[in-house]
Structures are given as C-alpha cells and as structure tokens.
C-alpha cells in the first residue's frame, strides 16, 4: 500500500470565525460542490452553533461537516460542554481534537486528548488528532521526540481496529496563523516520522493506511508542493478555509 491507496483529506478549521447566517453565502462563493468533492475527501470543521446551518448548506454535496472539539464526558453536570453523542445526533462526521490552541489556552493534556478520541470513536465520529511542536522545541532539536510522545499519549489504549478510523494532523505551532510555513521537506520529515511511530505501534501495513495531514498555513499557493510529499495525505486548513481559495487547495489534492 502506498500513498495512491490513501484518500486525500482536506479539512477546513474555521476556528472562532463567521456566523451561521453567513454559511449559505460562503458555500455559494466556492466553486461547485461537485468539483470540491471530486476525487478527494473534504470537510468543514465549524463552531458548534454553525453545525446545523453547515449541514443544511452542504446537503447534496459530498463535503462533510466537522466540529472543532468535544467533551471527554458522555453526559452530566458539565456546563458548556458538548458530548460526542450530541455531535453524532447533528450528523457530524469529523472532529478536531488536541489542536495546539486547545492545548495552549485550555491546558489540554495528552491524557485528555486520548479520552476525547475514545469518546469520538465510541460515537462513530472520525477524530482528527493534532500534534506539533513550538518554535522553541524545534530550535532545541526535540521536535521528533516531542511529537512521538504526543502520538503515543493520544493513542494510549487505542486498538488497531480503532486506529484505522483515526486521522493524524501534524501542525507545527510556529507555522499556524503566522504566514510562516514549514518547508515541504520539514513537513515530510515529521509526517514520515509519525508514520514510523504508527508502524512501531500497530505494524507497517496498518500505518501505511493512516491519513496524515499537514496543518500550518497551507494555502492555495503552497498546497501542491506540500501535498506532493509521500507521507502528507491532506491538510488541516485554517484561515484559507474561510476563503474561496479553499477550493484551490482541494483542487491541488485532486491533482496530486
């Protein structure tokens, strides 16, 4: 199994932007939904209040709807939390967990990310588990060991069968929203290393089938070079997913 046997996935992360009332115009502003989904999986991960509006806008297209976070708890006295069952009830297909902003601003640990991942798997939602290093860690030469610890912590207790339903996203923190992108070689080095870690945990054959995304200022101009790398199977797209160029990135994945 090689890259050609893995579906490309382009997932947009709207973060805390836009309004539900703006969703229909956004969708109309993109190129046709048929072109967006042609030969590549795509998803838009939006804030909780926008999920119903996005589901309605994307009805009839192959673009999936995703969420940006989930509670580790099934239900109970957890004010402000949203459970995996609630997301599933709304028809959510993907959910981002462990994003660097959640880790930094909400002190999310690998253990919490692991609990959220298991909650999503239990609800039939595909987790997009993020990992990545700070600029200080890269400069200190600990990128690979740090990312490995995040992978192992986030996947603790996850079976091989469950792992087949998990997506990994490598997002160097120093390249998120800064306009500074890891070179294609830097991104490939880490994504290739991640696949090697997965091979050690689950075997080479299973690891070859796991989608590994790159997140970190991917846009319409640099997408093709990044997506051409052997272990980069798609992108987790931030700011560019709010603009029509999101279609260009999906187009680059189609061409790759």
Buried (B, 14 or more C-beta within 10 A) or exposed (E): EEBEEBEBBBBBBBBEBBEBEBBEEBBEEBEEBEEBBBEBBBBBBBBBEBBBBBBEBBEEBEBBBBBBBBBBBEEEEEEEBBBBBBBBEBBBBBBBBBBBBBBEEEEBEBEBBBBBBBBBBEBEBBBBBBBBBBEEBBEEEBBBEBBBBBBBBBBBEBEEEBBEBBBBBBBBBBBBEEEEBBEBEBBBBBBBBBBBBBBEBBEEEBBBBBBBBBBBBBBBEBBBBBBBBEBBBBBBBBBBBBBEBBBBBBBBBBEB
